[in-house]
Amino acid sequence: MVSGTAAERLIEVEGIEKVFSVRRKAGRLRRVRHEVRAVDGITFQVPRGEMVGYIGPNGAGKSTTIKMLTGILVPSGGRLRVAGIDPARERTRLARRIGVVFGQRTTLWWDLPLKDSYELVRRMYRIPSAAYRDQLERCVELLDLGPLLEVPVRQLSLGQRMRGDIAAALLHEPEVLYLDEPTIGLDVISKAKVRSFLREVNAERGTTVLLTTHDLTDIEQLCRRVMVIDHGRLVYDGGLAGLRAAGEGERTLVVDLERELPPIEGVPGARTVKVDGPRQWLAFPAAQSAAPLVAAVAERYPLVDLSVREADIEDVIARLYAKGGPAGAPAVPGARPGVR
């Protein structure tokens, strides 16, 4: 989806694959070896400073991709570079330039107070004292960690620990931040704090963020670009508006009339799905412009007010997955023909 020079493309992925060999039972005594293609020929680029959502169902290959980008796993095929570095060959060098948060695991020391974990991070990354103090103070303020610094990590709630993990991942001021389910299990207030913090880090420092999540509100509030992976293959790469169109979602025109009337008819491309007194709801394809519908309604009916509601993103994703099969792959930027 993106263009630009090689220097601007902080993450470059070309046809990467990851194949696992597993043994499965075949009768009482026999086991047969099978290959599982967790990631199957994915290609994408992420320019410096972009915040990208990377989504898909469980087992789609999201976490496997992140682990290859960090050097934890070695690709079975293809080529990838992060900040010009091959993660598998120079993992230690790359570690100084990336931050990672896995929602299901912590990088903090379980029995130590939060502040002592941060001090160990400082020593590991050899962060200069002045830079460390400035960055820690900023993270503590924005993530509301002040009251937690003296608390052992094991006594923190999930939301508190997650905020602590995000701060730890940013203390050495990485160029790239990988977030794997960063808001999993968090309450509404904690989610809001994390999202606000990530927006600020991205805007002020230009930190590149690759975000995997099942909470699609994270994507809607943080990312202008989203990549969808399914069965190890990239099926969509583009904006949220394009995703809604690819998933054949519907938008809704909410119309307030001067008085109660029968369901609105004769508006091309729209159908009335609900009537409640003078208010009516008209559904129309997400890819279609609302302007002709508005003009048609205003011309024929006594209009007081109207609004357009976007397609529900969760419904769009479900539709996209449900297409399935080679014929169902969406012909959109970044999607590969004949995949699901």
Residue frames relative to the residue before (quaternion, step in Angstrom):
aa qw qx qy qz dx dy dz
M 1.0000 0.0000 0.0000 0.0000 0.00 0.00 0.00
V 0.7499 0.4112 -0.2092 0.4741 3.56 1.05 -0.73
S 0.2238 -0.7344 0.6233 0.1484 3.49 -1.34 0.39
G 0.4016 0.7202 -0.5142 0.2359 3.56 -1.28 -0.20
T 0.6545 -0.5219 0.3789 0.3947 3.54 -1.31 0.18
A 0.6779 -0.4890 0.3581 0.4162 3.53 -1.32 0.31
A 0.6265 0.5500 -0.3395 0.4357 3.58 1.06 -0.72
E 0.6716 0.4937 -0.2950 0.4670 3.58 1.10 -0.71
R 0.6578 0.4918 -0.3101 0.4788 3.59 1.16 -0.57
L 0.2028 -0.8313 0.5079 0.0989 3.55 0.03 1.30
I 0.7605 0.1861 -0.1157 0.6112 3.58 1.13 -0.70
E 0.0012 -0.7919 0.6096 -0.0368 3.58 -0.81 1.05
V 0.0031 0.7972 -0.5998 0.0689 3.55 -0.63 1.18
E 0.0031 -0.8156 0.5761 -0.0543 3.57 -0.68 1.13
G 0.8604 -0.1735 0.0781 0.4727 3.55 -0.43 1.25
I 0.2533 0.7981 -0.5206 0.1667 3.60 1.00 0.67
E 0.1061 -0.7760 0.6213 0.0254 3.52 -1.17 0.78
K 0.0268 -0.7610 0.6455 0.0587 3.52 -1.26 0.47
V 0.0555 -0.8027 0.5927 -0.0376 3.52 -0.59 1.27
F 0.1454 -0.7720 0.6153 0.0660 3.56 -0.86 1.01
S 0.2717 -0.7374 0.5956 0.1661 3.55 -1.10 0.77
V 0.0088 0.8067 -0.5885 0.0529 3.56 -0.68 1.11
R 0.3288 -0.7234 0.5722 0.2031 3.54 -1.24 0.56
R 0.0744 -0.7976 0.5985 0.0111 3.54 -0.91 0.94
K 0.5814 -0.6046 0.4231 0.3427 3.53 -1.14 0.68
A 0.0008 -0.7580 0.6522 -0.0044 3.54 -1.09 0.83
G 0.7864 -0.0127 -0.0288 0.6169 3.53 0.44 1.23
R 0.7371 -0.4371 0.2824 0.4310 3.55 -1.29 -0.08
L 0.8136 0.2649 -0.1127 0.5052 3.60 0.94 -0.82
R 0.6844 0.5083 -0.2898 0.4351 3.58 1.04 -0.65
R 0.0901 -0.7423 0.6589 0.0816 3.50 -1.29 0.58
V 0.2001 -0.7846 0.5812 0.0807 3.54 -0.93 0.96
R 0.4013 -0.7167 0.5224 0.2289 3.55 -0.97 0.89
H 0.0477 -0.7858 0.6166 0.0017 3.56 -0.93 0.95
E 0.3354 -0.7083 0.5797 0.2229 3.53 -1.21 0.54
V 0.1314 -0.7674 0.6247 0.0593 3.54 -0.98 0.92
R 0.2135 -0.7827 0.5753 0.1042 3.56 -0.63 1.15
A 0.1871 -0.8220 0.5313 0.0835 3.56 -0.03 1.31
V 0.7620 0.0770 -0.0412 0.6417 3.57 1.13 -0.73
D 0.0925 -0.8527 0.5120 -0.0467 3.54 -0.64 1.17
G 0.8463 -0.2265 0.1023 0.4711 3.57 0.09 1.32
I 0.2626 0.7901 -0.5140 0.2064 3.59 0.91 0.87
T 0.0399 -0.7792 0.6255 0.0006 3.56 -1.06 0.86
F 0.2934 0.7278 -0.5949 0.1739 3.58 -0.93 0.92
Q 0.2122 -0.7433 0.6174 0.1461 3.54 -1.35 0.24
V 0.1263 -0.7717 0.6188 0.0746 3.56 -1.12 0.68
P 0.3053 -0.7700 0.5282 0.1868 3.62 -0.56 1.08
R 0.6687 -0.5049 0.3726 0.3988 3.52 -1.26 0.45
G 0.8282 0.2579 -0.1946 0.4580 3.57 -0.99 0.89
E 0.5621 0.6028 -0.4020 0.3988 3.61 1.22 -0.01
M 0.2330 -0.7308 0.6230 0.1536 3.55 -1.23 0.60
V 0.0382 -0.8402 0.5368 -0.0664 3.55 -0.39 1.30
G 0.3084 -0.7259 0.5859 0.1860 3.55 -1.02 0.85
Y 0.0961 -0.7829 0.6145 0.0180 3.57 -0.94 0.95
I 0.0898 0.8537 -0.4941 0.1375 3.55 -0.03 1.30
G 0.2083 0.7525 -0.6081 0.1434 3.50 -1.32 0.44
P 0.6329 -0.5376 0.3818 0.4058 3.60 -1.21 0.27
N 0.6826 -0.4414 0.3627 0.4557 3.57 -1.29 0.14
G 0.8111 0.2454 -0.1967 0.4931 3.56 -0.95 0.91
A 0.4469 0.7173 -0.4425 0.2999 3.59 1.25 0.11
G 0.6005 -0.5703 0.3703 0.4208 3.60 1.13 -0.56
K 0.3717 0.7612 -0.4687 0.2505 3.59 1.27 0.13
S 0.7238 0.4363 -0.2543 0.4703 3.57 0.67 -1.10
T 0.6066 0.5481 -0.3550 0.4534 3.59 1.07 -0.67
T 0.6310 0.5244 -0.3287 0.4677 3.57 1.01 -0.79
I 0.6539 0.5128 -0.3124 0.4603 3.58 0.89 -0.94
K 0.6692 0.5059 -0.3071 0.4494 3.59 0.92 -0.87
M 0.6369 0.4928 -0.3365 0.4881 3.61 1.10 -0.55
L 0.6526 0.5200 -0.3128 0.4538 3.57 1.03 -0.75
T 0.7055 0.4306 -0.2603 0.4992 3.59 1.16 -0.49
G 0.5427 -0.6323 0.3996 0.3821 3.59 1.24 -0.24
I 0.4441 0.6882 -0.4653 0.3357 3.60 1.22 0.03
L 0.7686 0.1761 -0.0995 0.6069 3.57 1.08 -0.79
V 0.3529 -0.7117 0.5694 0.2113 3.55 -1.19 0.67
P 0.4604 -0.6889 0.4728 0.2997 3.64 -0.74 0.94
S 0.4535 -0.6620 0.5237 0.2859 3.57 -1.18 0.60
G 0.7960 -0.0521 0.0459 0.6013 3.55 1.23 -0.43
G 0.6661 0.4970 -0.3706 0.4147 3.56 -1.28 0.29
R 0.3762 -0.7056 0.5608 0.2146 3.52 -1.37 -0.08
L 0.0776 0.7843 -0.6150 0.0252 3.56 -1.08 0.72
R 0.0801 -0.7670 0.6364 0.0174 3.50 -1.24 0.70
V 0.0775 -0.7547 0.6501 0.0432 3.53 -1.11 0.80
A 0.8140 -0.0760 -0.0158 0.5756 3.58 -0.51 1.22
G 0.7008 -0.4816 0.2567 0.4595 3.57 1.05 0.80
I 0.6297 0.5400 -0.3164 0.4601 3.59 1.29 0.03
D 0.3768 -0.6737 0.5852 0.2484 3.55 -1.13 0.76
P 0.4002 -0.7631 0.4437 0.2462 3.64 -0.31 1.18
A 0.6788 0.5092 -0.3065 0.4312 3.59 0.91 -0.86
R 0.7244 0.4374 -0.2430 0.4743 3.61 1.05 -0.71
E 0.8069 0.1750 -0.0692 0.5599 3.58 1.05 -0.71
R 0.0183 0.8585 -0.5110 0.0397 3.53 0.81 1.05
T 0.6602 0.5123 -0.3156 0.4494 3.61 0.94 -0.85
R 0.6554 0.5016 -0.3070 0.4739 3.57 0.95 -0.84
L 0.6646 0.5069 -0.3021 0.4583 3.57 0.98 -0.85
A 0.5920 0.6168 -0.3671 0.3666 3.59 1.02 -0.80
R 0.6445 0.5310 -0.3249 0.4440 3.60 1.08 -0.61
R 0.7354 0.4237 -0.2168 0.4824 3.58 1.23 -0.40
I 0.7295 0.3543 -0.2303 0.5379 3.58 1.28 -0.03
G 0.1778 -0.7309 0.6418 0.1491 3.53 -1.35 0.36
V 0.1160 -0.8094 0.5752 0.0222 3.57 -1.01 0.81
V 0.0126 -0.7694 0.6386 0.0037 3.55 -1.04 0.86
F 0.0948 -0.7662 0.6349 0.0309 3.56 -0.69 1.16
G 0.4480 -0.7469 0.4258 0.2450 3.55 -0.49 1.22
Q 0.7048 0.4672 -0.2625 0.4648 3.58 1.09 -0.67
R 0.7591 0.2806 -0.1642 0.5640 3.61 1.27 -0.25
T 0.2971 -0.7498 0.5604 0.1886 3.55 -1.19 0.50
T 0.3269 -0.7221 0.5746 0.2037 3.56 -1.17 0.61
L 0.5359 0.6260 -0.3945 0.4066 3.58 1.31 0.05
W 0.5056 -0.6388 0.4863 0.3158 3.58 -1.25 0.44
W 0.5116 -0.7379 0.3576 0.2565 3.52 -0.44 1.36
D 0.7923 0.3442 -0.1671 0.4753 3.61 0.84 -0.95
L 0.6107 0.5588 -0.3509 0.4378 3.59 1.25 -0.04
P 0.5581 -0.5515 0.4795 0.3930 3.59 -1.19 0.43
L 0.6583 -0.5373 0.3522 0.3923 3.56 -1.13 0.64
K 0.6652 0.5170 -0.3218 0.4320 3.61 0.87 -0.88
D 0.6423 0.5153 -0.3324 0.4598 3.63 1.08 -0.66
S 0.5894 0.5448 -0.3609 0.4749 3.58 1.12 -0.60
Y 0.6638 0.5031 -0.3029 0.4631 3.55 0.94 -0.86
E 0.6274 0.5282 -0.3357 0.4634 3.58 1.03 -0.73
L 0.6402 0.5065 -0.3245 0.4778 3.59 1.03 -0.72
V 0.6104 0.5312 -0.3441 0.4762 3.59 1.06 -0.73
R 0.6281 0.5435 -0.3343 0.4454 3.59 0.95 -0.85
R 0.6914 0.4727 -0.2788 0.4699 3.57 0.91 -0.92
M 0.6299 0.5458 -0.3388 0.4365 3.60 0.99 -0.78
Y 0.7699 0.3456 -0.1752 0.5071 3.54 0.92 -0.94
R 0.3518 -0.7602 0.4758 0.2682 3.58 1.33 -0.02
I 0.1751 0.8000 -0.5452 0.1792 3.55 0.86 1.02
P 0.4894 -0.6553 0.4823 0.3138 3.62 -0.82 0.90
S 0.6194 -0.6094 0.3492 0.3506 3.58 -0.94 0.91
A 0.6774 0.4985 -0.3024 0.4486 3.60 0.85 -0.96
A 0.6650 0.4915 -0.3015 0.4746 3.60 0.93 -0.90
Y 0.6315 0.5374 -0.3281 0.4525 3.57 1.04 -0.80
R 0.6652 0.5055 -0.3106 0.4533 3.59 0.86 -0.94
D 0.6604 0.5134 -0.3112 0.4510 3.58 0.92 -0.91
Q 0.7017 0.4657 -0.2773 0.4624 3.57 0.83 -0.96
L 0.6455 0.5151 -0.3273 0.4592 3.59 0.97 -0.79
E 0.6444 0.5241 -0.3221 0.4541 3.57 0.94 -0.86
R 0.6556 0.5121 -0.3061 0.4629 3.55 0.99 -0.84
C 0.6733 0.4908 -0.2970 0.4665 3.60 0.89 -0.91
V 0.6431 0.5318 -0.3187 0.4495 3.57 0.97 -0.88
E 0.6737 0.4990 -0.2953 0.4582 3.57 0.95 -0.89
L 0.7448 0.4381 -0.2420 0.4413 3.57 0.73 -1.06
L 0.7462 0.3668 -0.2118 0.5136 3.58 1.12 -0.62
D 0.4093 -0.7447 0.4466 0.2800 3.58 1.32 0.20
L 0.2972 0.7874 -0.4793 0.2489 3.56 0.84 1.06
G 0.3786 0.7776 -0.4512 0.2202 3.60 1.26 -0.21
P 0.7326 0.4261 -0.2596 0.4629 3.64 0.72 -0.99
L 0.6807 0.5211 -0.2767 0.4344 3.60 1.23 -0.34
L 0.4825 0.7227 -0.4212 0.2600 3.61 1.18 -0.36
E 0.7288 0.4124 -0.2411 0.4906 3.61 1.06 -0.68
V 0.5680 0.6189 -0.3687 0.3980 3.60 1.30 -0.10
P 0.4750 -0.6475 0.5032 0.3193 3.64 -0.90 0.83
V 0.5997 -0.6075 0.3875 0.3480 3.55 -0.98 0.87
R 0.6472 0.5482 -0.3301 0.4142 3.61 0.96 -0.81
Q 0.6816 0.4787 -0.2864 0.4736 3.61 1.22 -0.40
L 0.5302 0.6327 -0.4094 0.3887 3.58 1.26 -0.07
S 0.4864 -0.6110 0.5282 0.3333 3.55 -1.20 0.55
L 0.6917 -0.4655 0.3394 0.4356 3.57 -1.27 0.25
G 0.6710 0.5023 -0.3024 0.4538 3.58 0.90 -0.90
Q 0.6538 0.5046 -0.3078 0.4723 3.57 0.99 -0.83
R 0.6633 0.5021 -0.3107 0.4598 3.57 0.93 -0.87
M 0.6369 0.5347 -0.3359 0.4423 3.57 1.00 -0.79
R 0.6439 0.4972 -0.3208 0.4850 3.57 0.98 -0.81
G 0.6324 0.5320 -0.3245 0.4602 3.57 1.07 -0.74
D 0.6502 0.5199 -0.3090 0.4598 3.58 1.00 -0.83
I 0.6461 0.5178 -0.3251 0.4569 3.58 0.96 -0.84
A 0.6355 0.5155 -0.3270 0.4727 3.58 0.99 -0.81
A 0.6539 0.5213 -0.3190 0.4459 3.61 0.90 -0.90
A 0.6656 0.5170 -0.3015 0.4459 3.59 1.02 -0.80
L 0.7393 0.4197 -0.2186 0.4791 3.59 1.21 -0.49
L 0.4362 0.7296 -0.4508 0.2726 3.61 1.22 -0.14
H 0.7336 0.3884 -0.2419 0.5025 3.63 1.01 -0.68
E 0.4392 -0.7440 0.4141 0.2866 3.58 1.34 0.39
P 0.0285 0.8391 -0.5411 0.0480 3.59 0.60 1.14
E 0.5195 -0.6196 0.4900 0.3258 3.55 -1.28 0.44
V 0.7803 0.2009 -0.0853 0.5861 3.57 1.12 -0.74
L 0.0983 -0.7777 0.6193 0.0452 3.56 -1.00 0.87
Y 0.1465 -0.7710 0.6164 0.0640 3.57 -0.75 1.11
L 0.0587 -0.7999 0.5971 -0.0107 3.55 -0.74 1.09
D 0.0716 -0.7983 0.5979 -0.0027 3.56 -0.52 1.21
E 0.8178 -0.1845 0.0480 0.5430 3.58 -0.25 1.34
P 0.0965 0.8574 -0.5024 0.0568 3.64 0.74 0.97
T 0.7443 0.3714 -0.2322 0.5041 3.62 1.15 -0.36
I 0.3232 0.7689 -0.5017 0.2293 3.59 1.23 0.27
G 0.8520 0.1495 -0.1292 0.4848 3.57 -0.89 0.99
L 0.5282 0.6492 -0.4153 0.3564 3.61 1.22 0.06
D 0.4800 -0.6339 0.5119 0.3253 3.56 -1.20 0.51
V 0.7329 -0.4498 0.2847 0.4237 3.56 -1.29 0.29
I 0.6689 0.5059 -0.3062 0.4504 3.60 0.91 -0.89
S 0.6633 0.4990 -0.3075 0.4652 3.58 0.92 -0.88
K 0.6269 0.5317 -0.3371 0.4590 3.58 1.01 -0.79
A 0.6527 0.5197 -0.3153 0.4521 3.57 0.93 -0.89
K 0.6491 0.5152 -0.3180 0.4606 3.60 0.98 -0.83
V 0.6633 0.5038 -0.3063 0.4609 3.58 0.91 -0.91
R 0.6667 0.5030 -0.3097 0.4545 3.61 0.88 -0.90
S 0.6513 0.5164 -0.3126 0.4598 3.57 0.94 -0.89
F 0.6510 0.5185 -0.3088 0.4605 3.56 0.98 -0.88
L 0.6739 0.5005 -0.3023 0.4517 3.59 0.87 -0.91
R 0.6159 0.5351 -0.3442 0.4647 3.59 1.03 -0.74
E 0.6814 0.4963 -0.2897 0.4532 3.55 0.92 -0.93
V 0.6426 0.5177 -0.3217 0.4643 3.59 0.94 -0.85
N 0.6708 0.4970 -0.2953 0.4645 3.57 0.93 -0.89
A 0.7022 0.4745 -0.2726 0.4554 3.58 0.90 -0.91
E 0.7508 0.4219 -0.2267 0.4549 3.59 0.84 -0.96
R 0.7908 0.3112 -0.1549 0.5037 3.57 0.89 -0.91
G 0.3998 -0.7225 0.4783 0.2989 3.59 1.21 -0.29
T 0.2807 0.7753 -0.5177 0.2283 3.57 1.17 0.56
T 0.3570 -0.7183 0.5594 0.2089 3.56 -0.87 0.98
V 0.0909 -0.8197 0.5655 0.0001 3.58 -0.79 1.03
L 0.0726 -0.7457 0.6609 0.0434 3.55 -0.99 0.95
L 0.0872 -0.8443 0.5270 -0.0420 3.53 -0.42 1.33
T 0.0623 -0.7576 0.6481 0.0469 3.57 -0.83 1.00
T 0.1530 0.7926 -0.5694 0.1554 3.56 -0.87 0.93
H 0.3513 -0.6819 0.5900 0.2521 3.53 -1.34 0.37
D 0.5940 0.5357 -0.3643 0.4769 3.58 1.30 -0.16
L 0.2474 -0.8260 0.4897 0.1291 3.54 -0.08 1.30
T 0.5119 0.6070 -0.4333 0.4262 3.59 1.23 -0.15
D 0.5657 0.5775 -0.3775 0.4517 3.59 1.12 -0.61
I 0.6755 0.4984 -0.2879 0.4609 3.55 0.90 -0.99
E 0.6810 0.5054 -0.2955 0.4399 3.57 0.84 -0.98
Q 0.7402 0.4255 -0.2344 0.4648 3.59 0.96 -0.81
L 0.7787 0.3748 -0.1821 0.4690 3.59 1.09 -0.56
C 0.8120 0.3240 -0.1195 0.4705 3.60 0.93 -0.85
R 0.2891 -0.7315 0.5901 0.1820 3.53 -1.06 0.79
R 0.7423 0.2914 -0.1733 0.5779 3.55 1.25 -0.44
V 0.0423 -0.7945 0.6058 0.0030 3.56 -1.04 0.79
M 0.1540 -0.7503 0.6361 0.0934 3.54 -1.12 0.81
V 0.1778 -0.7810 0.5937 0.0773 3.56 -0.94 0.94
I 0.0910 -0.7877 0.6090 0.0182 3.56 -0.82 1.06
D 0.0514 0.7822 -0.6188 0.0521 3.55 -1.04 0.82
H 0.8330 -0.0021 -0.0595 0.5500 3.57 -0.82 1.04
G 0.7329 -0.4703 0.2294 0.4348 3.55 0.94 0.96
R 0.7038 0.4337 -0.2648 0.4964 3.60 1.23 0.01
L 0.4711 -0.6692 0.5033 0.2773 3.52 -1.13 0.73
V 0.1058 -0.8297 0.5473 0.0283 3.58 -0.55 1.16
Y 0.7988 0.0664 -0.0665 0.5942 3.59 1.22 -0.16
D 0.0678 0.7603 -0.6439 0.0529 3.56 -1.12 0.78
G 0.4963 0.6384 -0.4563 0.3714 3.57 -0.35 1.22
G 0.7222 -0.4203 0.3242 0.4435 3.55 -1.27 -0.42
L 0.6738 -0.4961 0.3579 0.4145 3.55 -1.29 0.26
A 0.6209 0.5467 -0.3492 0.4400 3.58 1.03 -0.76
G 0.6695 0.4923 -0.2915 0.4737 3.57 0.98 -0.87
L 0.6094 0.5513 -0.3478 0.4514 3.56 1.11 -0.69
R 0.6441 0.5156 -0.3239 0.4630 3.56 0.96 -0.83
A 0.6561 0.4990 -0.3145 0.4708 3.57 1.01 -0.79
A 0.6571 0.5182 -0.3117 0.4500 3.59 0.96 -0.89
G 0.7078 0.4398 -0.2535 0.4912 3.57 1.07 -0.75
E 0.4010 -0.7425 0.4510 0.2906 3.56 1.32 0.11
G 0.2396 0.7772 -0.5395 0.2179 3.54 0.95 0.90
E 0.3509 -0.7232 0.5537 0.2174 3.53 -1.31 0.17
R 0.2843 -0.7062 0.6180 0.1962 3.51 -1.20 0.66
T 0.3052 -0.7583 0.5514 0.1668 3.54 -1.25 0.36
L 0.2232 -0.7380 0.6251 0.1212 3.53 -0.96 0.97
V 0.1496 -0.7901 0.5924 0.0502 3.56 -0.55 1.23
V 0.0908 -0.8296 0.5504 -0.0245 3.56 -0.51 1.26
D 0.1389 -0.7565 0.6345 0.0767 3.58 -0.94 0.97
L 0.1733 -0.8010 0.5700 0.0591 3.58 -0.61 1.20
E 0.6528 -0.5187 0.3795 0.4010 3.57 -1.27 0.27
R 0.8000 0.0158 0.0243 0.5993 3.57 1.10 -0.64
E 0.6355 -0.5243 0.3989 0.4026 3.53 -1.27 0.25
L 0.0150 0.7967 -0.6002 0.0687 3.56 -0.84 1.07
P 0.6327 -0.4959 0.4074 0.4335 3.61 -1.25 0.21
P 0.6998 -0.4652 0.3165 0.4401 3.61 -1.19 0.38
I 0.5254 -0.6389 0.4704 0.3074 3.56 -1.00 0.87
E 0.0294 -0.7955 0.6050 -0.0185 3.56 -0.93 0.95
G 0.7696 0.4158 -0.2635 0.4068 3.51 -1.34 0.20
V 0.5196 0.5902 -0.4468 0.4266 3.61 1.15 0.44
P 0.3811 -0.7639 0.4655 0.2334 3.64 -0.29 1.21
G 0.8289 0.2377 -0.1829 0.4722 3.56 -0.98 0.91
A 0.7316 0.3614 -0.2298 0.5304 3.60 1.24 0.01
R 0.0995 -0.7723 0.6226 0.0776 3.52 -1.25 0.45
T 0.4510 -0.6803 0.5098 0.2717 3.55 -1.03 0.79
V 0.1375 -0.8262 0.5453 0.0356 3.57 -0.68 1.12
K 0.8065 0.0523 -0.0245 0.5884 3.60 1.21 -0.29
V 0.0599 -0.7710 0.6333 0.0304 3.55 -1.14 0.73
D 0.0696 0.7774 -0.6209 0.0723 3.56 -0.87 0.98
G 0.7949 -0.1760 0.0654 0.5769 3.55 0.01 1.33
P 0.8130 -0.2087 0.1595 0.5197 3.61 -0.82 -0.93
R 0.6285 0.5254 -0.3426 0.4599 3.61 1.25 -0.10
Q 0.0243 -0.7931 0.6084 -0.0179 3.55 -0.99 0.94
W 0.2691 -0.7502 0.5884 0.1359 3.53 -1.21 0.72
L 0.0786 -0.7939 0.6028 0.0128 3.58 -0.78 1.06
A 0.2358 -0.7735 0.5751 0.1238 3.61 -0.76 1.05
F 0.0628 0.7777 -0.6232 0.0537 3.56 -1.12 0.78
P 0.6563 -0.5398 0.3391 0.4037 3.64 -1.11 0.57
A 0.5611 -0.6393 0.4151 0.3228 3.57 -1.00 0.88
A 0.6748 0.5052 -0.3000 0.4465 3.59 1.08 -0.67
Q 0.6131 0.5797 -0.3371 0.4177 3.60 1.25 -0.31
S 0.4949 -0.6475 0.4905 0.3086 3.58 -1.06 0.73
A 0.4287 -0.7083 0.5024 0.2492 3.57 -1.04 0.79
A 0.5121 0.6992 -0.4043 0.2923 3.60 1.16 -0.52
P 0.6840 0.4634 -0.3224 0.4620 3.68 0.77 -0.84
L 0.6271 0.5344 -0.3422 0.4517 3.60 1.05 -0.68
V 0.6436 0.5203 -0.3149 0.4646 3.54 0.97 -0.92
A 0.6595 0.5127 -0.3073 0.4558 3.58 0.93 -0.92
A 0.6676 0.5083 -0.3061 0.4497 3.60 0.94 -0.89
V 0.6626 0.4938 -0.3069 0.4721 3.59 0.97 -0.85
A 0.6697 0.5120 -0.3010 0.4458 3.59 0.90 -0.93
E 0.6568 0.5249 -0.3077 0.4454 3.57 1.08 -0.70
R 0.7925 0.3641 -0.1624 0.4616 3.57 0.97 -0.84
Y 0.7927 0.2858 -0.1287 0.5229 3.58 1.15 -0.54
P 0.5289 -0.6297 0.4640 0.3295 3.61 -1.18 0.58
L 0.0948 -0.8621 0.4977 -0.0079 3.54 0.13 1.38
V 0.2065 -0.7642 0.6004 0.1133 3.57 -1.02 0.88
D 0.7789 -0.1534 0.1537 0.5884 3.58 0.88 -0.97
L 0.0030 0.7872 -0.6160 -0.0284 3.56 -1.29 0.32
S 0.0605 -0.7716 0.6319 0.0417 3.53 -1.32 0.38
V 0.3192 -0.7270 0.5757 0.1951 3.55 -1.27 0.45
R 0.1553 -0.7779 0.6050 0.0693 3.56 -0.85 1.02
E 0.4358 -0.7159 0.4869 0.2460 3.55 -0.84 1.03
A 0.6199 -0.5330 0.4234 0.3902 3.54 -1.28 0.42
D 0.5117 -0.6341 0.4831 0.3205 3.55 -1.06 0.74
I 0.4633 -0.7300 0.4291 0.2613 3.56 -0.61 1.18
E 0.6290 0.5369 -0.3482 0.4414 3.61 1.01 -0.71
D 0.6431 0.5091 -0.3206 0.4738 3.56 1.03 -0.77
V 0.6231 0.5464 -0.3317 0.4507 3.58 1.06 -0.79
I 0.6665 0.4983 -0.3039 0.4638 3.57 0.89 -0.95
A 0.6405 0.5271 -0.3247 0.4545 3.58 0.96 -0.87
R 0.6461 0.5110 -0.3189 0.4688 3.59 0.98 -0.83
L 0.6472 0.5326 -0.3203 0.4415 3.57 0.96 -0.89
Y 0.6657 0.4837 -0.3005 0.4823 3.59 0.95 -0.86
A 0.6714 0.5405 -0.2990 0.4095 3.55 0.96 -0.92
K 0.5140 0.6442 -0.4309 0.3676 3.60 1.16 -0.42
G 0.0064 -0.8774 0.4795 0.0182 3.56 0.98 -0.97
G 0.7915 0.3463 -0.2333 0.4463 3.56 -1.28 0.38
P 0.6927 -0.5061 0.3286 0.3951 3.56 -1.22 0.45
A 0.6834 0.4937 -0.3047 0.4431 3.57 0.95 -0.82
G 0.6933 0.5109 -0.2800 0.4241 3.56 1.15 -0.49
A 0.4737 0.6871 -0.4537 0.3124 3.61 1.19 -0.15
P 0.4394 -0.7289 0.4574 0.2578 3.59 -0.73 0.98
A 0.3438 -0.7311 0.5540 0.2010 3.56 -0.94 0.91
V 0.3289 0.7301 -0.5180 0.3008 3.55 0.31 1.28
P 0.6985 -0.4616 0.3134 0.4481 3.61 -1.21 0.33
G 0.8153 0.2587 -0.1987 0.4783 3.55 -0.94 0.94
A 0.6118 0.5463 -0.3674 0.4384 3.61 1.16 -0.33
R 0.3318 -0.7404 0.5508 0.1958 3.55 -1.03 0.75
P 0.4979 -0.6692 0.4502 0.3188 3.60 -0.81 0.92
G 0.8449 0.2505 -0.1675 0.4419 3.48 -1.17 0.68
V 0.6106 0.5091 -0.3872 0.4670 3.58 1.11 0.53
R 0.2747 -0.7454 0.5743 0.1975 3.50 -1.27 0.17
